[in-house]
Amino acid sequence: MSAEEFMDRGEEILRRIRTTQLPAIKRAATLIADSLADGGVLHYYDRGHCTGEILGRAGGLFAIHPIRLGVTIDHSWPPGRPQKDTSDWEQDEHILDFMLERCSFREGDVLLLGSVSGSSSIVVNLTLGAQKKGVKVVAITSPAFSKAIQSRHPSGKFLYQVADVVIDNCGEVGDALLDIPGLDAKACPSSGLAFVYITWSLIAQVLGNLTERGLKPHIYKSVNLPDGPEFNEKAQAAYERAGL
């Protein structure tokens, strides 16, 4: 019954999202549509496992600009010297300031930010830094998960406490759903399912909002269709001219 159980639980979560989060999705869509209509940009950063879901997909917006962050140091350690842990670079304010300075944020832009727990320093700092530059932040996160753990940000705050619009993924603490006999932890997360449902609903609403204003946002066509590559090449050029 495990497959049916996951489907049942997944359907419950999707119904909960539709019942409780549609107003937040529509508020977020209005922010994004207003920004794009006024020449702004939709930035995107995701800490989850669906980072590429809304990028370059058939039917998806050209007007999404992903942020990819990473710091690596390749340095062999001399014998007898204790190695330093460089995995906590997200806590380094100098690196975070450098990152924010390099992001192409402008007042009036929108940042779509996904983080299931919303607890990392990077998502809180990125939100606060973007807001200082006049960017509105839309978060897809799980407040229930956040409330059950400690934040890793020095302020103790979570993403859901600092974002301008919060869309709850309606997941459980720990993300996984199923108690399967014989396993030591719950199985099968819901956040990916929720993320796909929320983001494409959000983009659909953005597209609807823009076309209702008489604007024509450029979207991708499947490259597997005979005219797909040529269509996308022309759409890309049109998007770069129009910014929409």
ChimeraX commands (.cxc) that place a marker at each C-alpha (Angstrom):
marker #1 position 0.00,0.00,0.00 radius 0.5
marker #1 position 3.01,2.36,0.10 radius 0.5
marker #1 position 2.43,3.81,-3.40 radius 0.5
marker #1 position -1.24,4.46,-2.70 radius 0.5
marker #1 position -0.40,5.93,0.69 radius 0.5
marker #1 position 2.03,8.41,-0.82 radius 0.5
marker #1 position -0.51,9.36,-3.47 radius 0.5
marker #1 position -3.15,9.87,-0.80 radius 0.5
marker #1 position -0.87,11.99,1.38 radius 0.5
marker #1 position 0.38,13.92,-1.63 radius 0.5
marker #1 position -3.15,14.69,-2.74 radius 0.5
marker #1 position -3.97,15.90,0.78 radius 0.5
marker #1 position -1.07,18.34,0.66 radius 0.5
marker #1 position -1.99,19.63,-2.79 radius 0.5
marker #1 position -5.58,20.17,-1.67 radius 0.5
marker #1 position -4.30,22.01,1.41 radius 0.5
marker #1 position -2.12,24.23,-0.77 radius 0.5
marker #1 position -5.04,25.06,-3.05 radius 0.5
marker #1 position -7.37,25.70,-0.12 radius 0.5
marker #1 position -5.03,27.81,2.00 radius 0.5
marker #1 position -2.28,29.23,-0.24 radius 0.5
marker #1 position -4.07,30.47,-3.34 radius 0.5
marker #1 position -4.37,34.04,-1.96 radius 0.5
marker #1 position -0.60,34.12,-1.28 radius 0.5
marker #1 position 0.14,32.72,-4.74 radius 0.5
marker #1 position -2.02,35.43,-6.32 radius 0.5
marker #1 position -0.36,38.17,-4.22 radius 0.5
marker #1 position 3.03,36.90,-5.33 radius 0.5
marker #1 position 1.90,36.75,-8.96 radius 0.5
marker #1 position 0.74,40.36,-8.77 radius 0.5
marker #1 position 4.13,41.46,-7.41 radius 0.5
marker #1 position 5.94,39.61,-10.19 radius 0.5
marker #1 position 3.63,40.78,-12.97 radius 0.5
marker #1 position 3.86,44.40,-11.76 radius 0.5
marker #1 position 7.64,44.16,-11.72 radius 0.5
marker #1 position 7.96,42.62,-15.18 radius 0.5
marker #1 position 5.44,45.07,-16.65 radius 0.5
marker #1 position 7.52,47.96,-15.29 radius 0.5
marker #1 position 10.82,46.63,-16.65 radius 0.5
marker #1 position 11.84,44.73,-13.54 radius 0.5
marker #1 position 13.37,41.28,-13.23 radius 0.5
marker #1 position 12.33,38.03,-11.58 radius 0.5
marker #1 position 15.36,36.63,-9.76 radius 0.5
marker #1 position 15.32,33.04,-8.51 radius 0.5
marker #1 position 17.24,31.12,-5.88 radius 0.5
marker #1 position 16.34,27.70,-4.54 radius 0.5
marker #1 position 17.86,25.71,-1.68 radius 0.5
marker #1 position 15.70,22.66,-2.32 radius 0.5
marker #1 position 15.99,19.81,-4.79 radius 0.5
marker #1 position 13.97,21.23,-7.67 radius 0.5
marker #1 position 16.29,24.07,-8.63 radius 0.5
marker #1 position 16.03,23.53,-12.38 radius 0.5
marker #1 position 12.30,22.80,-12.49 radius 0.5
marker #1 position 11.20,26.23,-13.72 radius 0.5
marker #1 position 14.28,27.07,-15.80 radius 0.5
marker #1 position 14.22,26.67,-19.57 radius 0.5
marker #1 position 11.18,24.39,-19.52 radius 0.5
marker #1 position 8.58,24.18,-22.26 radius 0.5
marker #1 position 5.86,26.67,-21.36 radius 0.5
marker #1 position 8.09,28.46,-18.87 radius 0.5
marker #1 position 9.12,32.11,-18.71 radius 0.5
marker #1 position 12.27,33.47,-20.28 radius 0.5
marker #1 position 12.13,36.24,-17.66 radius 0.5
marker #1 position 13.60,34.17,-14.80 radius 0.5
marker #1 position 17.17,34.91,-13.73 radius 0.5
marker #1 position 18.63,32.21,-11.45 radius 0.5
marker #1 position 21.21,32.97,-8.79 radius 0.5
marker #1 position 23.85,30.28,-8.28 radius 0.5
marker #1 position 26.11,30.59,-5.26 radius 0.5
marker #1 position 29.21,28.71,-4.25 radius 0.5
marker #1 position 32.63,29.18,-2.73 radius 0.5
marker #1 position 35.41,26.64,-3.18 radius 0.5
marker #1 position 39.04,26.79,-2.11 radius 0.5
marker #1 position 41.48,24.28,-3.56 radius 0.5
marker #1 position 44.50,24.30,-1.26 radius 0.5
marker #1 position 46.49,21.26,-0.15 radius 0.5
marker #1 position 47.27,21.30,3.55 radius 0.5
marker #1 position 50.88,21.01,4.79 radius 0.5
marker #1 position 51.62,18.07,7.10 radius 0.5
marker #1 position 51.06,18.73,10.78 radius 0.5
marker #1 position 48.72,21.68,10.32 radius 0.5
marker #1 position 45.09,21.27,11.37 radius 0.5
marker #1 position 42.73,21.59,8.43 radius 0.5
marker #1 position 40.14,24.35,8.54 radius 0.5
marker #1 position 36.50,23.71,7.88 radius 0.5
marker #1 position 35.49,25.89,4.93 radius 0.5
marker #1 position 31.99,24.44,4.66 radius 0.5
marker #1 position 30.51,27.24,6.77 radius 0.5
marker #1 position 31.26,30.00,4.27 radius 0.5
marker #1 position 27.59,30.97,4.38 radius 0.5
marker #1 position 28.19,32.43,7.84 radius 0.5
marker #1 position 30.96,34.74,6.63 radius 0.5
marker #1 position 29.56,38.27,6.36 radius 0.5
marker #1 position 32.36,39.34,4.00 radius 0.5
marker #1 position 31.42,36.63,1.50 radius 0.5
marker #1 position 27.73,37.43,1.84 radius 0.5
marker #1 position 28.37,41.14,1.24 radius 0.5
marker #1 position 30.44,40.24,-1.82 radius 0.5
marker #1 position 27.64,38.02,-3.09 radius 0.5
marker #1 position 24.96,40.67,-2.66 radius 0.5
marker #1 position 27.14,43.24,-4.39 radius 0.5
marker #1 position 27.52,40.94,-7.41 radius 0.5
marker #1 position 23.80,40.16,-7.71 radius 0.5
marker #1 position 22.07,42.38,-10.26 radius 0.5
marker #1 position 19.32,43.55,-7.92 radius 0.5
marker #1 position 17.44,46.77,-8.64 radius 0.5
marker #1 position 14.58,48.46,-6.89 radius 0.5
marker #1 position 11.30,47.08,-8.16 radius 0.5
marker #1 position 12.64,43.59,-8.90 radius 0.5
marker #1 position 11.26,40.42,-7.29 radius 0.5
marker #1 position 13.22,37.50,-5.85 radius 0.5
marker #1 position 11.55,34.09,-5.75 radius 0.5
marker #1 position 13.30,32.11,-3.05 radius 0.5
marker #1 position 12.71,28.46,-2.12 radius 0.5
marker #1 position 13.90,26.79,1.08 radius 0.5
marker #1 position 12.04,23.98,2.77 radius 0.5
marker #1 position 13.18,24.66,6.34 radius 0.5
marker #1 position 14.06,28.32,5.76 radius 0.5
marker #1 position 16.74,28.03,8.43 radius 0.5
marker #1 position 20.01,28.69,6.63 radius 0.5
marker #1 position 21.91,31.93,6.98 radius 0.5
marker #1 position 22.14,32.32,3.23 radius 0.5
marker #1 position 18.38,32.51,2.59 radius 0.5
marker #1 position 17.77,34.97,5.42 radius 0.5
marker #1 position 20.74,37.14,4.42 radius 0.5
marker #1 position 19.83,37.02,0.75 radius 0.5
marker #1 position 16.29,38.11,1.63 radius 0.5
marker #1 position 17.38,40.96,3.87 radius 0.5
marker #1 position 20.07,42.09,1.43 radius 0.5
marker #1 position 17.67,42.05,-1.52 radius 0.5
marker #1 position 15.07,44.00,0.45 radius 0.5
marker #1 position 17.64,46.69,1.25 radius 0.5
marker #1 position 18.00,47.18,-2.49 radius 0.5
marker #1 position 14.24,47.57,-2.92 radius 0.5
marker #1 position 13.56,44.01,-4.09 radius 0.5
marker #1 position 10.42,42.19,-2.93 radius 0.5
marker #1 position 10.96,38.60,-1.80 radius 0.5
marker #1 position 8.50,35.76,-2.39 radius 0.5
marker #1 position 9.33,32.67,-0.30 radius 0.5
marker #1 position 8.23,29.08,-0.75 radius 0.5
marker #1 position 8.92,27.40,2.56 radius 0.5
marker #1 position 7.50,25.41,5.47 radius 0.5
marker #1 position 6.80,27.53,8.56 radius 0.5
marker #1 position 5.81,24.38,10.45 radius 0.5
marker #1 position 9.25,22.89,9.81 radius 0.5
marker #1 position 10.93,26.19,10.77 radius 0.5
marker #1 position 9.10,26.35,14.10 radius 0.5
marker #1 position 10.36,22.88,15.06 radius 0.5
marker #1 position 14.08,23.64,14.64 radius 0.5
marker #1 position 16.65,26.34,15.36 radius 0.5
marker #1 position 17.62,28.95,12.80 radius 0.5
marker #1 position 21.25,29.05,11.69 radius 0.5
marker #1 position 21.03,32.80,11.11 radius 0.5
marker #1 position 22.61,34.93,13.89 radius 0.5
marker #1 position 19.31,36.77,14.37 radius 0.5
marker #1 position 17.47,33.52,15.02 radius 0.5
marker #1 position 15.00,34.36,12.27 radius 0.5
marker #1 position 13.71,32.12,9.51 radius 0.5
marker #1 position 12.82,32.82,5.90 radius 0.5
marker #1 position 9.08,32.89,6.61 radius 0.5
marker #1 position 9.64,35.70,9.14 radius 0.5
marker #1 position 11.47,38.05,6.75 radius 0.5
marker #1 position 9.99,37.48,3.26 radius 0.5
marker #1 position 7.40,39.88,1.82 radius 0.5
marker #1 position 5.07,37.10,0.66 radius 0.5
marker #1 position 5.21,33.59,2.13 radius 0.5
marker #1 position 3.77,30.58,0.31 radius 0.5
marker #1 position 3.51,27.62,2.67 radius 0.5
marker #1 position 4.38,24.27,1.05 radius 0.5
marker #1 position 2.08,22.68,3.66 radius 0.5
marker #1 position 4.56,19.94,4.40 radius 0.5
marker #1 position 5.35,18.22,7.68 radius 0.5
marker #1 position 8.28,18.71,10.02 radius 0.5
marker #1 position 11.16,16.80,8.48 radius 0.5
marker #1 position 9.49,16.87,5.04 radius 0.5
marker #1 position 9.05,13.08,4.68 radius 0.5
marker #1 position 5.52,11.67,4.89 radius 0.5
marker #1 position 5.34,7.92,5.28 radius 0.5
marker #1 position 5.83,5.64,8.29 radius 0.5
marker #1 position 6.90,2.40,6.63 radius 0.5
marker #1 position 7.36,-0.56,8.99 radius 0.5
marker #1 position 10.99,-1.63,9.26 radius 0.5
marker #1 position 12.47,1.79,8.49 radius 0.5
marker #1 position 14.15,4.01,11.06 radius 0.5
marker #1 position 12.83,7.29,9.67 radius 0.5
marker #1 position 9.90,8.57,7.66 radius 0.5
marker #1 position 10.11,8.10,3.89 radius 0.5
marker #1 position 9.23,10.07,0.75 radius 0.5
marker #1 position 9.31,13.88,0.99 radius 0.5
marker #1 position 6.48,16.13,-0.13 radius 0.5
marker #1 position 8.39,19.36,-0.78 radius 0.5
marker #1 position 9.24,18.53,-4.41 radius 0.5
marker #1 position 5.64,17.76,-5.24 radius 0.5
marker #1 position 4.53,20.95,-3.49 radius 0.5
marker #1 position 7.21,23.06,-5.17 radius 0.5
marker #1 position 6.17,21.97,-8.66 radius 0.5
marker #1 position 2.49,22.57,-7.89 radius 0.5
marker #1 position 3.11,25.99,-6.37 radius 0.5
marker #1 position 5.62,27.38,-8.85 radius 0.5
marker #1 position 3.73,26.42,-11.99 radius 0.5
marker #1 position 0.50,27.74,-10.47 radius 0.5
marker #1 position 2.38,30.95,-9.70 radius 0.5
marker #1 position 3.81,31.24,-13.21 radius 0.5
marker #1 position 0.41,30.50,-14.75 radius 0.5
marker #1 position -1.06,33.37,-12.73 radius 0.5
marker #1 position 1.79,35.69,-13.73 radius 0.5
marker #1 position 1.21,34.87,-17.39 radius 0.5
marker #1 position -2.53,35.45,-16.97 radius 0.5
marker #1 position -1.97,38.77,-15.22 radius 0.5
marker #1 position 0.37,40.01,-17.94 radius 0.5
marker #1 position -1.72,38.94,-20.90 radius 0.5
marker #1 position -4.81,40.52,-19.33 radius 0.5
marker #1 position -2.90,43.81,-19.45 radius 0.5
marker #1 position -2.24,43.33,-23.16 radius 0.5
marker #1 position 1.39,42.32,-22.61 radius 0.5
marker #1 position 3.04,39.31,-24.23 radius 0.5
marker #1 position 5.63,37.55,-22.06 radius 0.5
marker #1 position 7.97,35.23,-23.96 radius 0.5
marker #1 position 7.86,31.55,-23.09 radius 0.5
marker #1 position 9.78,28.47,-24.15 radius 0.5
marker #1 position 8.56,25.87,-26.63 radius 0.5
marker #1 position 9.64,22.25,-26.39 radius 0.5
marker #1 position 12.92,21.73,-28.24 radius 0.5
marker #1 position 11.62,18.30,-29.24 radius 0.5
marker #1 position 9.02,19.86,-31.53 radius 0.5
marker #1 position 10.20,20.42,-35.11 radius 0.5
marker #1 position 10.09,24.20,-34.80 radius 0.5
marker #1 position 11.07,24.31,-31.11 radius 0.5
marker #1 position 14.74,25.37,-31.36 radius 0.5
marker #1 position 14.02,28.08,-33.94 radius 0.5
marker #1 position 11.03,29.33,-31.93 radius 0.5
marker #1 position 13.14,29.60,-28.76 radius 0.5
marker #1 position 15.98,31.36,-30.55 radius 0.5
marker #1 position 13.59,34.02,-31.84 radius 0.5
marker #1 position 11.83,34.25,-28.46 radius 0.5
marker #1 position 15.17,34.71,-26.70 radius 0.5
marker #1 position 16.09,37.56,-29.01 radius 0.5
marker #1 position 12.67,39.15,-28.53 radius 0.5
marker #1 position 12.94,38.78,-24.77 radius 0.5
marker #1 position 16.36,40.45,-24.73 radius 0.5
marker #1 position 14.92,43.38,-26.68 radius 0.5
marker #1 position 11.72,43.72,-24.66 radius 0.5
marker #1 position 12.74,42.36,-21.24 radius 0.5
marker #1 position 9.49,40.44,-20.95 radius 0.5
marker link #1:1,2 radius 0.2
marker link #1:2,3 radius 0.2
marker link #1:3,4 radius 0.2
marker link #1:4,5 radius 0.2
marker link #1:5,6 radius 0.2
marker link #1:6,7 radius 0.2
marker link #1:7,8 radius 0.2
marker link #1:8,9 radius 0.2
marker link #1:9,10 radius 0.2
marker link #1:10,11 radius 0.2
marker link #1:11,12 radius 0.2
marker link #1:12,13 radius 0.2
marker link #1:13,14 radius 0.2
marker link #1:14,15 radius 0.2
marker link #1:15,16 radius 0.2
marker link #1:16,17 radius 0.2
marker link #1:17,18 radius 0.2
marker link #1:18,19 radius 0.2
marker link #1:19,20 radius 0.2
marker link #1:20,21 radius 0.2
marker link #1:21,22 radius 0.2
marker link #1:22,23 radius 0.2
marker link #1:23,24 radius 0.2
marker link #1:24,25 radius 0.2
marker link #1:25,26 radius 0.2
marker link #1:26,27 radius 0.2
marker link #1:27,28 radius 0.2
marker link #1:28,29 radius 0.2
marker link #1:29,30 radius 0.2
marker link #1:30,31 radius 0.2
marker link #1:31,32 radius 0.2
marker link #1:32,33 radius 0.2
marker link #1:33,34 radius 0.2
marker link #1:34,35 radius 0.2
marker link #1:35,36 radius 0.2
marker link #1:36,37 radius 0.2
marker link #1:37,38 radius 0.2
marker link #1:38,39 radius 0.2
marker link #1:39,40 radius 0.2
marker link #1:40,41 radius 0.2
marker link #1:41,42 radius 0.2
marker link #1:42,43 radius 0.2
marker link #1:43,44 radius 0.2
marker link #1:44,45 radius 0.2
marker link #1:45,46 radius 0.2
marker link #1:46,47 radius 0.2
marker link #1:47,48 radius 0.2
marker link #1:48,49 radius 0.2
marker link #1:49,50 radius 0.2
marker link #1:50,51 radius 0.2
marker link #1:51,52 radius 0.2
marker link #1:52,53 radius 0.2
marker link #1:53,54 radius 0.2
marker link #1:54,55 radius 0.2
marker link #1:55,56 radius 0.2
marker link #1:56,57 radius 0.2
marker link #1:57,58 radius 0.2
marker link #1:58,59 radius 0.2
marker link #1:59,60 radius 0.2
marker link #1:60,61 radius 0.2
marker link #1:61,62 radius 0.2
marker link #1:62,63 radius 0.2
marker link #1:63,64 radius 0.2
marker link #1:64,65 radius 0.2
marker link #1:65,66 radius 0.2
marker link #1:66,67 radius 0.2
marker link #1:67,68 radius 0.2
marker link #1:68,69 radius 0.2
marker link #1:69,70 radius 0.2
marker link #1:70,71 radius 0.2
marker link #1:71,72 radius 0.2
marker link #1:72,73 radius 0.2
marker link #1:73,74 radius 0.2
marker link #1:74,75 radius 0.2
marker link #1:75,76 radius 0.2
marker link #1:76,77 radius 0.2
marker link #1:77,78 radius 0.2
marker link #1:78,79 radius 0.2
marker link #1:79,80 radius 0.2
marker link #1:80,81 radius 0.2
marker link #1:81,82 radius 0.2
marker link #1:82,83 radius 0.2
marker link #1:83,84 radius 0.2
marker link #1:84,85 radius 0.2
marker link #1:85,86 radius 0.2
marker link #1:86,87 radius 0.2
marker link #1:87,88 radius 0.2
marker link #1:88,89 radius 0.2
marker link #1:89,90 radius 0.2
marker link #1:90,91 radius 0.2
marker link #1:91,92 radius 0.2
marker link #1:92,93 radius 0.2
marker link #1:93,94 radius 0.2
marker link #1:94,95 radius 0.2
marker link #1:95,96 radius 0.2
marker link #1:96,97 radius 0.2
marker link #1:97,98 radius 0.2
marker link #1:98,99 radius 0.2
marker link #1:99,100 radius 0.2
marker link #1:100,101 radius 0.2
marker link #1:101,102 radius 0.2
marker link #1:102,103 radius 0.2
marker link #1:103,104 radius 0.2
marker link #1:104,105 radius 0.2
marker link #1:105,106 radius 0.2
marker link #1:106,107 radius 0.2
marker link #1:107,108 radius 0.2
marker link #1:108,109 radius 0.2
marker link #1:109,110 radius 0.2
marker link #1:110,111 radius 0.2
marker link #1:111,112 radius 0.2
marker link #1:112,113 radius 0.2
marker link #1:113,114 radius 0.2
marker link #1:114,115 radius 0.2
marker link #1:115,116 radius 0.2
marker link #1:116,117 radius 0.2
marker link #1:117,118 radius 0.2
marker link #1:118,119 radius 0.2
marker link #1:119,120 radius 0.2
marker link #1:120,121 radius 0.2
marker link #1:121,122 radius 0.2
marker link #1:122,123 radius 0.2
marker link #1:123,124 radius 0.2
marker link #1:124,125 radius 0.2
marker link #1:125,126 radius 0.2
marker link #1:126,127 radius 0.2
marker link #1:127,128 radius 0.2
marker link #1:128,129 radius 0.2
marker link #1:129,130 radius 0.2
marker link #1:130,131 radius 0.2
marker link #1:131,132 radius 0.2
marker link #1:132,133 radius 0.2
marker link #1:133,134 radius 0.2
marker link #1:134,135 radius 0.2
marker link #1:135,136 radius 0.2
marker link #1:136,137 radius 0.2
marker link #1:137,138 radius 0.2
marker link #1:138,139 radius 0.2
marker link #1:139,140 radius 0.2
marker link #1:140,141 radius 0.2
marker link #1:141,142 radius 0.2
marker link #1:142,143 radius 0.2
marker link #1:143,144 radius 0.2
marker link #1:144,145 radius 0.2
marker link #1:145,146 radius 0.2
marker link #1:146,147 radius 0.2
marker link #1:147,148 radius 0.2
marker link #1:148,149 radius 0.2
marker link #1:149,150 radius 0.2
marker link #1:150,151 radius 0.2
marker link #1:151,152 radius 0.2
marker link #1:152,153 radius 0.2
marker link #1:153,154 radius 0.2
marker link #1:154,155 radius 0.2
marker link #1:155,156 radius 0.2
marker link #1:156,157 radius 0.2
marker link #1:157,158 radius 0.2
marker link #1:158,159 radius 0.2
marker link #1:159,160 radius 0.2
marker link #1:160,161 radius 0.2
marker link #1:161,162 radius 0.2
marker link #1:162,163 radius 0.2
marker link #1:163,164 radius 0.2
marker link #1:164,165 radius 0.2
marker link #1:165,166 radius 0.2
marker link #1:166,167 radius 0.2
marker link #1:167,168 radius 0.2
marker link #1:168,169 radius 0.2
marker link #1:169,170 radius 0.2
marker link #1:170,171 radius 0.2
marker link #1:171,172 radius 0.2
marker link #1:172,173 radius 0.2
marker link #1:173,174 radius 0.2
marker link #1:174,175 radius 0.2
marker link #1:175,176 radius 0.2
marker link #1:176,177 radius 0.2
marker link #1:177,178 radius 0.2
marker link #1:178,179 radius 0.2
marker link #1:179,180 radius 0.2
marker link #1:180,181 radius 0.2
marker link #1:181,182 radius 0.2
marker link #1:182,183 radius 0.2
marker link #1:183,184 radius 0.2
marker link #1:184,185 radius 0.2
marker link #1:185,186 radius 0.2
marker link #1:186,187 radius 0.2
marker link #1:187,188 radius 0.2
marker link #1:188,189 radius 0.2
marker link #1:189,190 radius 0.2
marker link #1:190,191 radius 0.2
marker link #1:191,192 radius 0.2
marker link #1:192,193 radius 0.2
marker link #1:193,194 radius 0.2
marker link #1:194,195 radius 0.2
marker link #1:195,196 radius 0.2
marker link #1:196,197 radius 0.2
marker link #1:197,198 radius 0.2
marker link #1:198,199 radius 0.2
marker link #1:199,200 radius 0.2
marker link #1:200,201 radius 0.2
marker link #1:201,202 radius 0.2
marker link #1:202,203 radius 0.2
marker link #1:203,204 radius 0.2
marker link #1:204,205 radius 0.2
marker link #1:205,206 radius 0.2
marker link #1:206,207 radius 0.2
marker link #1:207,208 radius 0.2
marker link #1:208,209 radius 0.2
marker link #1:209,210 radius 0.2
marker link #1:210,211 radius 0.2
marker link #1:211,212 radius 0.2
marker link #1:212,213 radius 0.2
marker link #1:213,214 radius 0.2
marker link #1:214,215 radius 0.2
marker link #1:215,216 radius 0.2
marker link #1:216,217 radius 0.2
marker link #1:217,218 radius 0.2
marker link #1:218,219 radius 0.2
marker link #1:219,220 radius 0.2
marker link #1:220,221 radius 0.2
marker link #1:221,222 radius 0.2
marker link #1:222,223 radius 0.2
marker link #1:223,224 radius 0.2
marker link #1:224,225 radius 0.2
marker link #1:225,226 radius 0.2
marker link #1:226,227 radius 0.2
marker link #1:227,228 radius 0.2
marker link #1:228,229 radius 0.2
marker link #1:229,230 radius 0.2
marker link #1:230,231 radius 0.2
marker link #1:231,232 radius 0.2
marker link #1:232,233 radius 0.2
marker link #1:233,234 radius 0.2
marker link #1:234,235 radius 0.2
marker link #1:235,236 radius 0.2
marker link #1:236,237 radius 0.2
marker link #1:237,238 radius 0.2
marker link #1:238,239 radius 0.2
marker link #1:239,240 radius 0.2
marker link #1:240,241 radius 0.2
marker link #1:241,242 radius 0.2
marker link #1:242,243 radius 0.2
marker link #1:243,244 radius 0.2
view
